Amino acid sequence: MLTSSSEAEFWLALGKLILLLIVFFFTFITAVGGNPQNDAYGFRYWYSPGAFAENIHTGTLGRFEGFLGSLFSASFTVVGPEYIAMVAGEAERPRIYIKNGFKTVYWRFFVFFVLGALAVGVVIPYNDPKLNGGSGTADGSPYVIAMQNMGVAVLPHIVNALLLTSIFSAGNAYVYCAMRSLHGLACEGQAPRIFKKTLKNGIPIYAFAVTMAFPFLSFLQAGSSTGSAVATLQSVTQGATMINYICISLTYIFFYRACKAQGVNRSTLPYKGYFQPYGAYITFVYMILLEGISGYVVFVPGHWSVAAFFPPYTMAFVAILLFFGWKIVKKTHYLSPHEADLVWEKPQIDAYEAAFIEPPTRFRDDIRAMFSGKKTRENHMEEDTS
């Protein structure tokens, strides 16, 4: 399953990379005057109408609220890098490849999100009528609107086509992670046992079927009266993302305390996080604050709505109920740092990685093998390595 999913992700990610290069070059070339109007607009839109849009209120407070609105929307998109850890159970040499994968997260965050946001702010003002029209289609892309405003032909169609690769790439990754999460919960006895069922090729078929039922909710966007349902789902997903990072931070804090209590030197591990545990504490507090204020708009006088209150906080309530509900029903207890199992399946992983006689391959070697028609050696945790 990982092989087909990762190969599909490779080709889809190639489309995303091409799209990224196109919009970056488009931003730079048109900003310095390379457009049909020969208008070197530069950073004009940062001054008129400005870099920060007002939201709810006017003035400095309104611009700060506009920034918060953008921050909450960004939390919907900044999800996925943490899912790299989910492929560790199926990846070849996880201690090498997963570590290298995580090391690329930092520059990917900068290029895709920081520079991407910068480019959007350069090519189009926030008050563009088409941008605020809410078409719900690819024509609502700020890059496509900017190209149309400048009279650029053909390129908007290419961008729309490449946007599909981004959509399918996200769908491919999230379907894999969702069904593996459901399958893993079932294996741990925390979800119905039916989701443990797998085909001969390892696909958890029932978990896959349940996961594939949710993408059909995207068709709600096609209806004029149901578009708000998609916005509600997006708000719920934003809350889930924040809860996800809260749990990750808290888990790392407990892991750090357990390592310290049991005398485990983190320098001996395949990967060592820097600025820890302070980074985990900062993230933990920051994400709690962000989740707490994500629905602040409903508390502003004149904006209260029950329907608007629940989407941002639904997953927080669900997480609390599930955690304490499990504790009460199953009568589980908390472990002290000295009791935490830091070994777990380490002997099995040691034996698995020791079975390799070939040196680890590099990414460029895999690419060369792919285009030359050669197949790289595969191995999996559950296969006989003898």
MOJO-V487800 format. One record per backbone hydrogen bond with DSSP energy under -1.0 kcal/mol. CO is the residue of the C=O (numbers start at 1). NH is the residue of the N-H. If there is no record, write none. Layout:
BEGIN
co-><CO & CO>
nh-><NH & NH>
END
This chain:
BEGIN
co-><1 & 2 & 3 & 4 & 5 & 6 & 7 & 8 & 9 & 10 & 11 & 12 & 13 & 14 & 15 & 16 & 17 & 18 & 19 & 20 & 21 & 22 & 23 & 24 & 25 & 26 & 27 & 28 & 29 & 30 & 31 & 33 & 35 & 39 & 41 & 43 & 44 & 44 & 45 & 55 & 58 & 59 & 60 & 61 & 62 & 62 & 63 & 64 & 65 & 66 & 67 & 68 & 69 & 70 & 71 & 73 & 74 & 77 & 80 & 81 & 82 & 83 & 84 & 85 & 87 & 87 & 93 & 93 & 94 & 96 & 97 & 98 & 99 & 102 & 104 & 105 & 106 & 107 & 108 & 109 & 109 & 110 & 113 & 114 & 115 & 116 & 117 & 119 & 120 & 125 & 128 & 137 & 138 & 141 & 142 & 143 & 144 & 145 & 146 & 147 & 153 & 154 & 154 & 155 & 156 & 157 & 158 & 159 & 162 & 163 & 164 & 165 & 166 & 167 & 168 & 169 & 170 & 171 & 172 & 173 & 174 & 175 & 176 & 177 & 178 & 179 & 180 & 181 & 182 & 183 & 184 & 185 & 186 & 192 & 193 & 194 & 199 & 203 & 203 & 204 & 205 & 206 & 207 & 208 & 211 & 214 & 215 & 216 & 217 & 218 & 219 & 220 & 226 & 227 & 228 & 229 & 230 & 231 & 232 & 233 & 234 & 235 & 236 & 237 & 238 & 239 & 240 & 241 & 242 & 243 & 244 & 245 & 246 & 247 & 248 & 249 & 250 & 251 & 252 & 253 & 254 & 255 & 256 & 257 & 258 & 259 & 265 & 266 & 275 & 277 & 278 & 279 & 280 & 281 & 282 & 283 & 284 & 285 & 286 & 287 & 288 & 289 & 293 & 295 & 296 & 297 & 300 & 305 & 306 & 310 & 313 & 314 & 315 & 316 & 317 & 318 & 319 & 320 & 321 & 322 & 323 & 324 & 325 & 326 & 336 & 336 & 340 & 343 & 345 & 346 & 347 & 348 & 349 & 350 & 353 & 362 & 363 & 364 & 365 & 366 & 367 & 368 & 369 & 380>
nh-><5 & 6 & 7 & 8 & 9 & 10 & 11 & 12 & 13 & 14 & 15 & 16 & 17 & 18 & 19 & 20 & 21 & 22 & 23 & 24 & 25 & 26 & 27 & 28 & 29 & 30 & 31 & 32 & 34 & 33 & 42 & 35 & 38 & 41 & 44 & 46 & 47 & 48 & 50 & 57 & 62 & 63 & 64 & 65 & 55 & 66 & 67 & 68 & 69 & 70 & 71 & 72 & 73 & 74 & 75 & 76 & 78 & 79 & 83 & 84 & 85 & 86 & 87 & 88 & 90 & 91 & 96 & 97 & 98 & 100 & 101 & 102 & 103 & 105 & 108 & 109 & 110 & 111 & 112 & 113 & 114 & 115 & 117 & 118 & 119 & 120 & 121 & 123 & 124 & 128 & 132 & 140 & 141 & 145 & 146 & 147 & 148 & 149 & 150 & 152 & 155 & 157 & 158 & 159 & 160 & 161 & 162 & 163 & 166 & 167 & 168 & 169 & 170 & 171 & 172 & 173 & 174 & 175 & 176 & 177 & 178 & 179 & 180 & 181 & 182 & 183 & 184 & 185 & 186 & 187 & 188 & 190 & 189 & 195 & 196 & 197 & 202 & 199 & 205 & 208 & 209 & 210 & 211 & 212 & 214 & 217 & 218 & 219 & 220 & 221 & 222 & 223 & 229 & 231 & 232 & 233 & 234 & 235 & 236 & 237 & 238 & 239 & 240 & 241 & 242 & 243 & 244 & 245 & 246 & 247 & 248 & 249 & 250 & 251 & 252 & 253 & 254 & 255 & 256 & 257 & 258 & 259 & 260 & 261 & 262 & 264 & 268 & 269 & 279 & 281 & 282 & 283 & 284 & 285 & 286 & 287 & 288 & 289 & 290 & 291 & 292 & 293 & 296 & 298 & 299 & 300 & 303 & 309 & 310 & 314 & 317 & 318 & 319 & 320 & 321 & 322 & 323 & 324 & 325 & 326 & 327 & 328 & 329 & 330 & 339 & 340 & 342 & 346 & 349 & 350 & 351 & 352 & 353 & 354 & 356 & 366 & 367 & 368 & 369 & 370 & 371 & 372 & 374 & 383>
END
